[in-house]
Amino acid sequence: MTEPLMDRRRAGELLREADCPEEFIQRFLAALELAPAEELLCMLRCQRCRQLERVHEEQRKLDGLDRLRYELEKLCREKSRRGEGDGGC
């Protein structure tokens, strides 16, 4: 049997810290015993892409909130200038 490329416990810790799904962690740890480094790297690249897409989805949501906040702040400033402020802005 060949020696694993890295310690399973440490690899699992790092994957959990990165908030990888448990299913991926288990597949990766199983592959760590037998798969060549190139396959492990491919697995990590794919997981990184999936997680980066989640980051982008959250950024789009934040952009929507920022756009709404900007529009409301702009409306409040316009009302203030016209003296229509009712204390809510």
PyMOL Python script that loads the backbone (N, CA, C, O; Angstrom):
from pymol import cmd

cmd.read_pdbstr("""\
ATOM      1  N   MET A   1       0.850  -1.187   0.000  1.00  0.00           N
ATOM      2  CA  MET A   1       0.000   0.000   0.000  1.00  0.00           C
ATOM      3  C   MET A   1       0.893   1.248   0.000  1.00  0.00           C
ATOM      4  O   MET A   1       1.908   1.301   0.695  1.00  0.00           O
ATOM      5  N   THR A   2       0.499   2.232  -0.781  1.00  0.00           N
ATOM      6  CA  THR A   2       1.297   3.458  -0.862  1.00  0.00           C
ATOM      7  C   THR A   2       0.940   4.399   0.283  1.00  0.00           C
ATOM      8  O   THR A   2      -0.163   4.359   0.828  1.00  0.00           O
ATOM      9  N   GLU A   3       1.877   5.223   0.620  1.00  0.00           N
ATOM     10  CA  GLU A   3       1.700   6.225   1.675  1.00  0.00           C
ATOM     11  C   GLU A   3       0.803   7.354   1.152  1.00  0.00           C
ATOM     12  O   GLU A   3       1.048   7.855   0.055  1.00  0.00           O
ATOM     13  N   PRO A   4      -0.236   7.774   1.905  1.00  0.00           N
ATOM     14  CA  PRO A   4      -1.067   8.897   1.445  1.00  0.00           C
ATOM     15  C   PRO A   4      -0.228  10.164   1.300  1.00  0.00           C
ATOM     16  O   PRO A   4       0.781  10.351   1.981  1.00  0.00           O
ATOM     17  N   LEU A   5      -0.674  11.021   0.399  1.00  0.00           N
ATOM     18  CA  LEU A   5       0.060  12.256   0.132  1.00  0.00           C
ATOM     19  C   LEU A   5       0.082  13.188   1.338  1.00  0.00           C
ATOM     20  O   LEU A   5       1.066  13.895   1.556  1.00  0.00           O
ATOM     21  N   MET A   6      -0.984  13.196   2.116  1.00  0.00           N
ATOM     22  CA  MET A   6      -1.040  14.058   3.295  1.00  0.00           C
ATOM     23  C   MET A   6      -1.887  13.393   4.362  1.00  0.00           C
ATOM     24  O   MET A   6      -2.600  12.427   4.090  1.00  0.00           O
ATOM     25  N   ASP A   7      -1.808  13.904   5.558  1.00  0.00           N
ATOM     26  CA  ASP A   7      -2.537  13.366   6.691  1.00  0.00           C
ATOM     27  C   ASP A   7      -4.045  13.556   6.496  1.00  0.00           C
ATOM     28  O   ASP A   7      -4.513  14.664   6.236  1.00  0.00           O
ATOM     29  N   ARG A   8      -4.787  12.468   6.624  1.00  0.00           N
ATOM     30  CA  ARG A   8      -6.251  12.516   6.444  1.00  0.00           C
ATOM     31  C   ARG A   8      -6.906  13.476   7.435  1.00  0.00           C
ATOM     32  O   ARG A   8      -7.796  14.243   7.069  1.00  0.00           O
ATOM     33  N   ARG A   9      -6.462  13.429   8.683  1.00  0.00           N
ATOM     34  CA  ARG A   9      -7.070  14.272   9.708  1.00  0.00           C
ATOM     35  C   ARG A   9      -6.895  15.744   9.363  1.00  0.00           C
ATOM     36  O   ARG A   9      -7.840  16.527   9.449  1.00  0.00           O
ATOM     37  N   ARG A  10      -5.688  16.111   8.976  1.00  0.00           N
ATOM     38  CA  ARG A  10      -5.415  17.520   8.631  1.00  0.00           C
ATOM     39  C   ARG A  10      -6.198  17.926   7.385  1.00  0.00           C
ATOM     40  O   ARG A  10      -6.751  19.024   7.331  1.00  0.00           O
ATOM     41  N   ALA A  11      -6.249  17.054   6.393  1.00  0.00           N
ATOM     42  CA  ALA A  11      -7.007  17.360   5.175  1.00  0.00           C
ATOM     43  C   ALA A  11      -8.481  17.573   5.514  1.00  0.00           C
ATOM     44  O   ALA A  11      -9.105  18.510   5.017  1.00  0.00           O
ATOM     45  N   GLY A  12      -9.038  16.701   6.363  1.00  0.00           N
ATOM     46  CA  GLY A  12     -10.438  16.842   6.767  1.00  0.00           C
ATOM     47  C   GLY A  12     -10.685  18.146   7.499  1.00  0.00           C
ATOM     48  O   GLY A  12     -11.696  18.809   7.267  1.00  0.00           O
ATOM     49  N   GLU A  13      -9.765  18.521   8.384  1.00  0.00           N
ATOM     50  CA  GLU A  13      -9.890  19.790   9.112  1.00  0.00           C
ATOM     51  C   GLU A  13      -9.924  20.973   8.147  1.00  0.00           C
ATOM     52  O   GLU A  13     -10.767  21.862   8.264  1.00  0.00           O
ATOM     53  N   LEU A  14      -9.003  20.967   7.202  1.00  0.00           N
ATOM     54  CA  LEU A  14      -8.929  22.082   6.251  1.00  0.00           C
ATOM     55  C   LEU A  14     -10.186  22.165   5.384  1.00  0.00           C
ATOM     56  O   LEU A  14     -10.680  23.256   5.099  1.00  0.00           O
ATOM     57  N   LEU A  15     -10.694  21.017   4.971  1.00  0.00           N
ATOM     58  CA  LEU A  15     -11.904  21.011   4.143  1.00  0.00           C
ATOM     59  C   LEU A  15     -13.113  21.476   4.948  1.00  0.00           C
ATOM     60  O   LEU A  15     -13.979  22.173   4.418  1.00  0.00           O
ATOM     61  N   ARG A  16     -13.178  21.099   6.214  1.00  0.00           N
ATOM     62  CA  ARG A  16     -14.292  21.560   7.057  1.00  0.00           C
ATOM     63  C   ARG A  16     -14.185  23.062   7.319  1.00  0.00           C
ATOM     64  O   ARG A  16     -15.194  23.768   7.310  1.00  0.00           O
ATOM     65  N   GLU A  17     -12.970  23.548   7.553  1.00  0.00           N
ATOM     66  CA  GLU A  17     -12.774  24.990   7.746  1.00  0.00           C
ATOM     67  C   GLU A  17     -13.209  25.758   6.500  1.00  0.00           C
ATOM     68  O   GLU A  17     -13.690  26.887   6.596  1.00  0.00           O
ATOM     69  N   ALA A  18     -13.038  25.143   5.341  1.00  0.00           N
ATOM     70  CA  ALA A  18     -13.428  25.779   4.082  1.00  0.00           C
ATOM     71  C   ALA A  18     -14.920  25.608   3.816  1.00  0.00           C
ATOM     72  O   ALA A  18     -15.420  26.034   2.775  1.00  0.00           O
ATOM     73  N   ASP A  19     -15.633  24.985   4.755  1.00  0.00           N
ATOM     74  CA  ASP A  19     -17.085  24.778   4.666  1.00  0.00           C
ATOM     75  C   ASP A  19     -17.479  23.930   3.461  1.00  0.00           C
ATOM     76  O   ASP A  19     -18.506  24.170   2.826  1.00  0.00           O
ATOM     77  N   CYS A  20     -16.647  22.934   3.157  1.00  0.00           N
ATOM     78  CA  CYS A  20     -16.986  21.997   2.084  1.00  0.00           C
ATOM     79  C   CYS A  20     -18.092  21.067   2.567  1.00  0.00           C
ATOM     80  O   CYS A  20     -18.158  20.753   3.755  1.00  0.00           O
ATOM     81  N   PRO A  21     -18.955  20.626   1.667  1.00  0.00           N
ATOM     82  CA  PRO A  21     -20.002  19.670   2.059  1.00  0.00           C
ATOM     83  C   PRO A  21     -19.373  18.361   2.549  1.00  0.00           C
ATOM     84  O   PRO A  21     -18.332  17.932   2.050  1.00  0.00           O
ATOM     85  N   GLU A  22     -20.013  17.748   3.518  1.00  0.00           N
ATOM     86  CA  GLU A  22     -19.487  16.504   4.099  1.00  0.00           C
ATOM     87  C   GLU A  22     -19.317  15.417   3.040  1.00  0.00           C
ATOM     88  O   GLU A  22     -18.368  14.635   3.092  1.00  0.00           O
ATOM     89  N   GLU A  23     -20.233  15.371   2.090  1.00  0.00           N
ATOM     90  CA  GLU A  23     -20.124  14.372   1.017  1.00  0.00           C
ATOM     91  C   GLU A  23     -18.809  14.547   0.249  1.00  0.00           C
ATOM     92  O   GLU A  23     -18.115  13.572  -0.038  1.00  0.00           O
ATOM     93  N   PHE A  24     -18.477  15.800  -0.080  1.00  0.00           N
ATOM     94  CA  PHE A  24     -17.220  16.052  -0.787  1.00  0.00           C
ATOM     95  C   PHE A  24     -16.033  15.664   0.086  1.00  0.00           C
ATOM     96  O   PHE A  24     -15.077  15.057  -0.397  1.00  0.00           O
ATOM     97  N   ILE A  25     -16.090  16.013   1.368  1.00  0.00           N
ATOM     98  CA  ILE A  25     -14.990  15.697   2.276  1.00  0.00           C
ATOM     99  C   ILE A  25     -14.738  14.196   2.298  1.00  0.00           C
ATOM    100  O   ILE A  25     -13.593  13.753   2.209  1.00  0.00           O
ATOM    101  N   GLN A  26     -15.797  13.424   2.414  1.00  0.00           N
ATOM    102  CA  GLN A  26     -15.649  11.967   2.473  1.00  0.00           C
ATOM    103  C   GLN A  26     -15.083  11.414   1.165  1.00  0.00           C
ATOM    104  O   GLN A  26     -14.220  10.536   1.178  1.00  0.00           O
ATOM    105  N   ARG A  27     -15.572  11.933   0.037  1.00  0.00           N
ATOM    106  CA  ARG A  27     -15.034  11.480  -1.264  1.00  0.00           C
ATOM    107  C   ARG A  27     -13.564  11.834  -1.395  1.00  0.00           C
ATOM    108  O   ARG A  27     -12.763  11.029  -1.872  1.00  0.00           O
ATOM    109  N   PHE A  28     -13.211  13.039  -0.969  1.00  0.00           N
ATOM    110  CA  PHE A  28     -11.820  13.471  -1.073  1.00  0.00           C
ATOM    111  C   PHE A  28     -10.918  12.628  -0.181  1.00  0.00           C
ATOM    112  O   PHE A  28      -9.847  12.198  -0.608  1.00  0.00           O
ATOM    113  N   LEU A  29     -11.347  12.391   1.054  1.00  0.00           N
ATOM    114  CA  LEU A  29     -10.528  11.607   1.976  1.00  0.00           C
ATOM    115  C   LEU A  29     -10.356  10.173   1.485  1.00  0.00           C
ATOM    116  O   LEU A  29      -9.289   9.583   1.655  1.00  0.00           O
ATOM    117  N   ALA A  30     -11.395   9.611   0.880  1.00  0.00           N
ATOM    118  CA  ALA A  30     -11.269   8.264   0.311  1.00  0.00           C
ATOM    119  C   ALA A  30     -10.280   8.276  -0.849  1.00  0.00           C
ATOM    120  O   ALA A  30      -9.448   7.379  -0.979  1.00  0.00           O
ATOM    121  N   ALA A  31     -10.380   9.300  -1.687  1.00  0.00           N
ATOM    122  CA  ALA A  31      -9.473   9.399  -2.834  1.00  0.00           C
ATOM    123  C   ALA A  31      -8.045   9.664  -2.389  1.00  0.00           C
ATOM    124  O   ALA A  31      -7.097   9.289  -3.079  1.00  0.00           O
ATOM    125  N   LEU A  32      -7.888  10.298  -1.255  1.00  0.00           N
ATOM    126  CA  LEU A  32      -6.555  10.634  -0.745  1.00  0.00           C
ATOM    127  C   LEU A  32      -5.699   9.388  -0.564  1.00  0.00           C
ATOM    128  O   LEU A  32      -4.476   9.442  -0.692  1.00  0.00           O
ATOM    129  N   GLU A  33      -6.345   8.273  -0.267  1.00  0.00           N
ATOM    130  CA  GLU A  33      -5.622   7.020  -0.038  1.00  0.00           C
ATOM    131  C   GLU A  33      -5.081   6.423  -1.334  1.00  0.00           C
ATOM    132  O   GLU A  33      -4.025   5.790  -1.325  1.00  0.00           O
ATOM    133  N   LEU A  34      -5.781   6.615  -2.438  1.00  0.00           N
ATOM    134  CA  LEU A  34      -5.456   5.867  -3.652  1.00  0.00           C
ATOM    135  C   LEU A  34      -5.199   6.713  -4.897  1.00  0.00           C
ATOM    136  O   LEU A  34      -4.422   6.325  -5.769  1.00  0.00           O
ATOM    137  N   ALA A  35      -5.839   7.839  -4.973  1.00  0.00           N
ATOM    138  CA  ALA A  35      -5.811   8.619  -6.218  1.00  0.00           C
ATOM    139  C   ALA A  35      -4.483   9.362  -6.376  1.00  0.00           C
ATOM    140  O   ALA A  35      -3.834   9.726  -5.395  1.00  0.00           O
ATOM    141  N   PRO A  36      -4.100   9.575  -7.629  1.00  0.00           N
ATOM    142  CA  PRO A  36      -2.896  10.388  -7.866  1.00  0.00           C
ATOM    143  C   PRO A  36      -3.163  11.849  -7.513  1.00  0.00           C
ATOM    144  O   PRO A  36      -4.310  12.296  -7.478  1.00  0.00           O
ATOM    145  N   ALA A  37      -2.096  12.571  -7.255  1.00  0.00           N
ATOM    146  CA  ALA A  37      -2.198  13.976  -6.864  1.00  0.00           C
ATOM    147  C   ALA A  37      -2.982  14.788  -7.884  1.00  0.00           C
ATOM    148  O   ALA A  37      -3.729  15.688  -7.501  1.00  0.00           O
ATOM    149  N   GLU A  38      -2.833  14.496  -9.167  1.00  0.00           N
ATOM    150  CA  GLU A  38      -3.539  15.246 -10.211  1.00  0.00           C
ATOM    151  C   GLU A  38      -5.048  15.130 -10.044  1.00  0.00           C
ATOM    152  O   GLU A  38      -5.770  16.105 -10.249  1.00  0.00           O
ATOM    153  N   GLU A  39      -5.531  13.945  -9.673  1.00  0.00           N
ATOM    154  CA  GLU A  39      -6.970  13.755  -9.476  1.00  0.00           C
ATOM    155  C   GLU A  39      -7.451  14.524  -8.242  1.00  0.00           C
ATOM    156  O   GLU A  39      -8.530  15.117  -8.255  1.00  0.00           O
ATOM    157  N   LEU A  40      -6.655  14.510  -7.194  1.00  0.00           N
ATOM    158  CA  LEU A  40      -7.011  15.261  -5.985  1.00  0.00           C
ATOM    159  C   LEU A  40      -7.063  16.756  -6.274  1.00  0.00           C
ATOM    160  O   LEU A  40      -7.964  17.454  -5.810  1.00  0.00           O
ATOM    161  N   LEU A  41      -6.099  17.237  -7.037  1.00  0.00           N
ATOM    162  CA  LEU A  41      -6.096  18.652  -7.415  1.00  0.00           C
ATOM    163  C   LEU A  41      -7.326  19.008  -8.237  1.00  0.00           C
ATOM    164  O   LEU A  41      -7.916  20.073  -8.057  1.00  0.00           O
ATOM    165  N   CYS A  42      -7.704  18.124  -9.129  1.00  0.00           N
ATOM    166  CA  CYS A  42      -8.908  18.353  -9.943  1.00  0.00           C
ATOM    167  C   CYS A  42     -10.141  18.437  -9.054  1.00  0.00           C
ATOM    168  O   CYS A  42     -10.995  19.302  -9.248  1.00  0.00           O
ATOM    169  N   MET A  43     -10.234  17.537  -8.077  1.00  0.00           N
ATOM    170  CA  MET A  43     -11.367  17.563  -7.149  1.00  0.00           C
ATOM    171  C   MET A  43     -11.416  18.896  -6.403  1.00  0.00           C
ATOM    172  O   MET A  43     -12.481  19.498  -6.261  1.00  0.00           O
ATOM    173  N   LEU A  44     -10.260  19.348  -5.930  1.00  0.00           N
ATOM    174  CA  LEU A  44     -10.212  20.607  -5.187  1.00  0.00           C
ATOM    175  C   LEU A  44     -10.552  21.800  -6.067  1.00  0.00           C
ATOM    176  O   LEU A  44     -11.242  22.720  -5.627  1.00  0.00           O
ATOM    177  N   ARG A  45     -10.075  21.792  -7.305  1.00  0.00           N
ATOM    178  CA  ARG A  45     -10.398  22.901  -8.229  1.00  0.00           C
ATOM    179  C   ARG A  45     -11.896  22.966  -8.488  1.00  0.00           C
ATOM    180  O   ARG A  45     -12.487  24.046  -8.505  1.00  0.00           O
ATOM    181  N   CYS A  46     -12.505  21.802  -8.689  1.00  0.00           N
ATOM    182  CA  CYS A  46     -13.955  21.766  -8.945  1.00  0.00           C
ATOM    183  C   CYS A  46     -14.737  22.267  -7.733  1.00  0.00           C
ATOM    184  O   CYS A  46     -15.694  23.028  -7.874  1.00  0.00           O
ATOM    185  N   GLN A  47     -14.327  21.838  -6.554  1.00  0.00           N
ATOM    186  CA  GLN A  47     -15.012  22.293  -5.340  1.00  0.00           C
ATOM    187  C   GLN A  47     -14.840  23.792  -5.158  1.00  0.00           C
ATOM    188  O   GLN A  47     -15.779  24.488  -4.772  1.00  0.00           O
ATOM    189  N   ARG A  48     -13.655  24.280  -5.434  1.00  0.00           N
ATOM    190  CA  ARG A  48     -13.409  25.720  -5.319  1.00  0.00           C
ATOM    191  C   ARG A  48     -14.320  26.491  -6.257  1.00  0.00           C
ATOM    192  O   ARG A  48     -14.874  27.523  -5.877  1.00  0.00           O
ATOM    193  N   CYS A  49     -14.480  26.002  -7.475  1.00  0.00           N
ATOM    194  CA  CYS A  49     -15.370  26.671  -8.433  1.00  0.00           C
ATOM    195  C   CYS A  49     -16.805  26.685  -7.927  1.00  0.00           C
ATOM    196  O   CYS A  49     -17.495  27.697  -8.051  1.00  0.00           O
ATOM    197  N   ARG A  50     -17.262  25.568  -7.355  1.00  0.00           N
ATOM    198  CA  ARG A  50     -18.629  25.523  -6.814  1.00  0.00           C
ATOM    199  C   ARG A  50     -18.792  26.533  -5.686  1.00  0.00           C
ATOM    200  O   ARG A  50     -19.802  27.233  -5.613  1.00  0.00           O
ATOM    201  N   GLN A  51     -17.806  26.606  -4.815  1.00  0.00           N
ATOM    202  CA  GLN A  51     -17.904  27.546  -3.698  1.00  0.00           C
ATOM    203  C   GLN A  51     -17.785  28.979  -4.174  1.00  0.00           C
ATOM    204  O   GLN A  51     -18.449  29.862  -3.633  1.00  0.00           O
ATOM    205  N   LEU A  52     -16.962  29.227  -5.166  1.00  0.00           N
ATOM    206  CA  LEU A  52     -16.845  30.582  -5.694  1.00  0.00           C
ATOM    207  C   LEU A  52     -18.158  31.017  -6.342  1.00  0.00           C
ATOM    208  O   LEU A  52     -18.530  32.188  -6.258  1.00  0.00           O
ATOM    209  N   GLU A  53     -18.851  30.098  -6.976  1.00  0.00           N
ATOM    210  CA  GLU A  53     -20.152  30.446  -7.556  1.00  0.00           C
ATOM    211  C   GLU A  53     -21.133  30.837  -6.453  1.00  0.00           C
ATOM    212  O   GLU A  53     -21.935  31.753  -6.637  1.00  0.00           O
ATOM    213  N   ARG A  54     -21.078  30.154  -5.314  1.00  0.00           N
ATOM    214  CA  ARG A  54     -21.935  30.531  -4.180  1.00  0.00           C
ATOM    215  C   ARG A  54     -21.595  31.938  -3.703  1.00  0.00           C
ATOM    216  O   ARG A  54     -22.492  32.715  -3.374  1.00  0.00           O
ATOM    217  N   VAL A  55     -20.317  32.269  -3.666  1.00  0.00           N
ATOM    218  CA  VAL A  55     -19.896  33.615  -3.269  1.00  0.00           C
ATOM    219  C   VAL A  55     -20.474  34.638  -4.246  1.00  0.00           C
ATOM    220  O   VAL A  55     -20.973  35.686  -3.834  1.00  0.00           O
ATOM    221  N   HIS A  56     -20.404  34.329  -5.535  1.00  0.00           N
ATOM    222  CA  HIS A  56     -20.935  35.254  -6.541  1.00  0.00           C
ATOM    223  C   HIS A  56     -22.442  35.411  -6.408  1.00  0.00           C
ATOM    224  O   HIS A  56     -22.966  36.512  -6.578  1.00  0.00           O
ATOM    225  N   GLU A  57     -23.145  34.323  -6.104  1.00  0.00           N
ATOM    226  CA  GLU A  57     -24.595  34.411  -5.896  1.00  0.00           C
ATOM    227  C   GLU A  57     -24.909  35.339  -4.726  1.00  0.00           C
ATOM    228  O   GLU A  57     -25.806  36.178  -4.818  1.00  0.00           O
ATOM    229  N   GLU A  58     -24.177  35.192  -3.634  1.00  0.00           N
ATOM    230  CA  GLU A  58     -24.394  36.054  -2.473  1.00  0.00           C
ATOM    231  C   GLU A  58     -24.053  37.500  -2.799  1.00  0.00           C
ATOM    232  O   GLU A  58     -24.726  38.417  -2.326  1.00  0.00           O
ATOM    233  N   GLN A  59     -23.011  37.717  -3.608  1.00  0.00           N
ATOM    234  CA  GLN A  59     -22.645  39.080  -4.001  1.00  0.00           C
ATOM    235  C   GLN A  59     -23.759  39.717  -4.829  1.00  0.00           C
ATOM    236  O   GLN A  59     -24.051  40.901  -4.663  1.00  0.00           O
ATOM    237  N   ARG A  60     -24.382  38.942  -5.717  1.00  0.00           N
ATOM    238  CA  ARG A  60     -25.503  39.477  -6.501  1.00  0.00           C
ATOM    239  C   ARG A  60     -26.656  39.898  -5.579  1.00  0.00           C
ATOM    240  O   ARG A  60     -27.299  40.922  -5.807  1.00  0.00           O
ATOM    241  N   LYS A  61     -26.905  39.100  -4.543  1.00  0.00           N
ATOM    242  CA  LYS A  61     -27.966  39.443  -3.587  1.00  0.00           C
ATOM    243  C   LYS A  61     -27.628  40.745  -2.855  1.00  0.00           C
ATOM    244  O   LYS A  61     -28.481  41.616  -2.685  1.00  0.00           O
ATOM    245  N   LEU A  62     -26.376  40.857  -2.428  1.00  0.00           N
ATOM    246  CA  LEU A  62     -25.948  42.085  -1.755  1.00  0.00           C
ATOM    247  C   LEU A  62     -26.040  43.286  -2.681  1.00  0.00           C
ATOM    248  O   LEU A  62     -26.422  44.375  -2.251  1.00  0.00           O
ATOM    249  N   ASP A  63     -25.695  43.097  -3.942  1.00  0.00           N
ATOM    250  CA  ASP A  63     -25.800  44.187  -4.918  1.00  0.00           C
ATOM    251  C   ASP A  63     -27.240  44.665  -5.037  1.00  0.00           C
ATOM    252  O   ASP A  63     -27.487  45.867  -5.141  1.00  0.00           O
ATOM    253  N   GLY A  64     -28.193  43.735  -5.024  1.00  0.00           N
ATOM    254  CA  GLY A  64     -29.602  44.108  -5.087  1.00  0.00           C
ATOM    255  C   GLY A  64     -30.025  44.923  -3.870  1.00  0.00           C
ATOM    256  O   GLY A  64     -30.736  45.921  -3.993  1.00  0.00           O
ATOM    257  N   LEU A  65     -29.578  44.484  -2.690  1.00  0.00           N
ATOM    258  CA  LEU A  65     -29.892  45.242  -1.477  1.00  0.00           C
ATOM    259  C   LEU A  65     -29.259  46.618  -1.515  1.00  0.00           C
ATOM    260  O   LEU A  65     -29.892  47.601  -1.132  1.00  0.00           O
ATOM    261  N   ASP A  66     -28.029  46.700  -1.967  1.00  0.00           N
ATOM    262  CA  ASP A  66     -27.352  48.000  -2.058  1.00  0.00           C
ATOM    263  C   ASP A  66     -28.055  48.928  -3.032  1.00  0.00           C
ATOM    264  O   ASP A  66     -28.167  50.129  -2.785  1.00  0.00           O
ATOM    265  N   ARG A  67     -28.529  48.368  -4.143  1.00  0.00           N
ATOM    266  CA  ARG A  67     -29.241  49.180  -5.136  1.00  0.00           C
ATOM    267  C   ARG A  67     -30.521  49.750  -4.522  1.00  0.00           C
ATOM    268  O   ARG A  67     -30.824  50.930  -4.700  1.00  0.00           O
ATOM    269  N   LEU A  68     -31.266  48.923  -3.807  1.00  0.00           N
ATOM    270  CA  LEU A  68     -32.502  49.383  -3.163  1.00  0.00           C
ATOM    271  C   LEU A  68     -32.197  50.440  -2.103  1.00  0.00           C
ATOM    272  O   LEU A  68     -32.884  51.458  -2.022  1.00  0.00           O
ATOM    273  N   ARG A  69     -31.159  50.196  -1.286  1.00  0.00           N
ATOM    274  CA  ARG A  69     -30.765  51.160  -0.258  1.00  0.00           C
ATOM    275  C   ARG A  69     -30.376  52.487  -0.894  1.00  0.00           C
ATOM    276  O   ARG A  69     -30.767  53.547  -0.406  1.00  0.00           O
ATOM    277  N   TYR A  70     -29.612  52.436  -1.978  1.00  0.00           N
ATOM    278  CA  TYR A  70     -29.196  53.659  -2.672  1.00  0.00           C
ATOM    279  C   TYR A  70     -30.420  54.438  -3.167  1.00  0.00           C
ATOM    280  O   TYR A  70     -30.491  55.656  -3.008  1.00  0.00           O
ATOM    281  N   GLU A  71     -31.376  53.732  -3.764  1.00  0.00           N
ATOM    282  CA  GLU A  71     -32.560  54.409  -4.279  1.00  0.00           C
ATOM    283  C   GLU A  71     -33.364  55.057  -3.160  1.00  0.00           C
ATOM    284  O   GLU A  71     -33.876  56.164  -3.325  1.00  0.00           O
ATOM    285  N   LEU A  72     -33.479  54.372  -2.012  1.00  0.00           N
ATOM    286  CA  LEU A  72     -34.218  54.948  -0.891  1.00  0.00           C
ATOM    287  C   LEU A  72     -33.483  56.151  -0.299  1.00  0.00           C
ATOM    288  O   LEU A  72     -34.106  57.154   0.049  1.00  0.00           O
ATOM    289  N   GLU A  73     -32.161  56.048  -0.188  1.00  0.00           N
ATOM    290  CA  GLU A  73     -31.386  57.186   0.316  1.00  0.00           C
ATOM    291  C   GLU A  73     -31.503  58.386  -0.622  1.00  0.00           C
ATOM    292  O   GLU A  73     -31.603  59.529  -0.175  1.00  0.00           O
ATOM    293  N   LYS A  74     -31.488  58.115  -1.919  1.00  0.00           N
ATOM    294  CA  LYS A  74     -31.631  59.186  -2.905  1.00  0.00           C
ATOM    295  C   LYS A  74     -33.004  59.848  -2.770  1.00  0.00           C
ATOM    296  O   LYS A  74     -33.110  61.072  -2.838  1.00  0.00           O
ATOM    297  N   LEU A  75     -34.038  59.058  -2.583  1.00  0.00           N
ATOM    298  CA  LEU A  75     -35.393  59.582  -2.402  1.00  0.00           C
ATOM    299  C   LEU A  75     -35.469  60.456  -1.145  1.00  0.00           C
ATOM    300  O   LEU A  75     -36.081  61.524  -1.159  1.00  0.00           O
ATOM    301  N   CYS A  76     -34.848  59.994  -0.068  1.00  0.00           N
ATOM    302  CA  CYS A  76     -34.834  60.782   1.178  1.00  0.00           C
ATOM    303  C   CYS A  76     -34.109  62.106   0.989  1.00  0.00           C
ATOM    304  O   CYS A  76     -34.565  63.138   1.481  1.00  0.00           O
ATOM    305  N   ARG A  77     -32.989  62.087   0.286  1.00  0.00           N
ATOM    306  CA  ARG A  77     -32.246  63.336   0.052  1.00  0.00           C
ATOM    307  C   ARG A  77     -33.085  64.308  -0.776  1.00  0.00           C
ATOM    308  O   ARG A  77     -33.112  65.506  -0.494  1.00  0.00           O
ATOM    309  N   GLU A  78     -33.764  63.795  -1.787  1.00  0.00           N
ATOM    310  CA  GLU A  78     -34.601  64.663  -2.632  1.00  0.00           C
ATOM    311  C   GLU A  78     -35.739  65.272  -1.821  1.00  0.00           C
ATOM    312  O   GLU A  78     -36.049  66.454  -1.971  1.00  0.00           O
ATOM    313  N   LYS A  79     -36.360  64.469  -0.965  1.00  0.00           N
ATOM    314  CA  LYS A  79     -37.447  64.989  -0.125  1.00  0.00           C
ATOM    315  C   LYS A  79     -36.924  66.033   0.846  1.00  0.00           C
ATOM    316  O   LYS A  79     -37.585  67.040   1.100  1.00  0.00           O
ATOM    317  N   SER A  80     -35.742  65.793   1.385  1.00  0.00           N
ATOM    318  CA  SER A  80     -35.132  66.747   2.327  1.00  0.00           C
ATOM    319  C   SER A  80     -34.890  68.081   1.653  1.00  0.00           C
ATOM    320  O   SER A  80     -35.175  69.134   2.224  1.00  0.00           O
ATOM    321  N   ARG A  81     -34.369  68.040   0.452  1.00  0.00           N
ATOM    322  CA  ARG A  81     -34.081  69.278  -0.283  1.00  0.00           C
ATOM    323  C   ARG A  81     -35.350  70.069  -0.558  1.00  0.00           C
ATOM    324  O   ARG A  81     -35.351  71.300  -0.551  1.00  0.00           O
ATOM    325  N   ARG A  82     -36.426  69.339  -0.799  1.00  0.00           N
ATOM    326  CA  ARG A  82     -37.690  70.021  -1.101  1.00  0.00           C
ATOM    327  C   ARG A  82     -38.454  70.377   0.176  1.00  0.00           C
ATOM    328  O   ARG A  82     -39.517  70.995   0.110  1.00  0.00           O
ATOM    329  N   GLY A  83     -37.919  69.991   1.336  1.00  0.00           N
ATOM    330  CA  GLY A  83     -38.588  70.298   2.592  1.00  0.00           C
ATOM    331  C   GLY A  83     -39.752  69.383   2.886  1.00  0.00           C
ATOM    332  O   GLY A  83     -40.632  69.726   3.676  1.00  0.00           O
ATOM    333  N   GLU A  84     -39.765  68.217   2.256  1.00  0.00           N
ATOM    334  CA  GLU A  84     -40.881  67.285   2.441  1.00  0.00           C
ATOM    335  C   GLU A  84     -40.553  66.200   3.442  1.00  0.00           C
ATOM    336  O   GLU A  84     -41.362  65.303   3.679  1.00  0.00           O
ATOM    337  N   GLY A  85     -39.395  66.274   4.021  1.00  0.00           N
ATOM    338  CA  GLY A  85     -38.989  65.215   4.971  1.00  0.00           C
ATOM    339  C   GLY A  85     -39.995  65.077   6.093  1.00  0.00           C
ATOM    340  O   GLY A  85     -40.394  66.078   6.690  1.00  0.00           O
ATOM    341  N   ASP A  86     -40.409  63.869   6.391  1.00  0.00           N
ATOM    342  CA  ASP A  86     -41.376  63.641   7.447  1.00  0.00           C
ATOM    343  C   ASP A  86     -40.739  62.994   8.670  1.00  0.00           C
ATOM    344  O   ASP A  86     -41.433  62.456   9.532  1.00  0.00           O
ATOM    345  N   GLY A  87     -39.414  63.053   8.735  1.00  0.00           N
ATOM    346  CA  GLY A  87     -38.734  62.457   9.870  1.00  0.00           C
ATOM    347  C   GLY A  87     -38.407  60.994   9.642  1.00  0.00           C
ATOM    348  O   GLY A  87     -37.660  60.398  10.418  1.00  0.00           O
ATOM    349  N   GLY A  88     -38.950  60.413   8.597  1.00  0.00           N
ATOM    350  CA  GLY A  88     -38.688  58.995   8.316  1.00  0.00           C
ATOM    351  C   GLY A  88     -37.411  58.774   7.543  1.00  0.00           C
ATOM    352  O   GLY A  88     -36.963  57.637   7.396  1.00  0.00           O
ATOM    353  N   CYS A  89     -36.823  59.834   7.051  1.00  0.00           N
ATOM    354  CA  CYS A  89     -35.591  59.694   6.265  1.00  0.00           C
ATOM    355  C   CYS A  89     -34.421  60.247   7.036  1.00  0.00           C
ATOM    356  O   CYS A  89     -33.292  60.223   6.546  1.00  0.00           O
TER     357      CYS A  89
END
""", "prot")
cmd.dss("prot")
cmd.show_as("cartoon", "prot")
cmd.util.cbc("prot")
cmd.orient("prot")
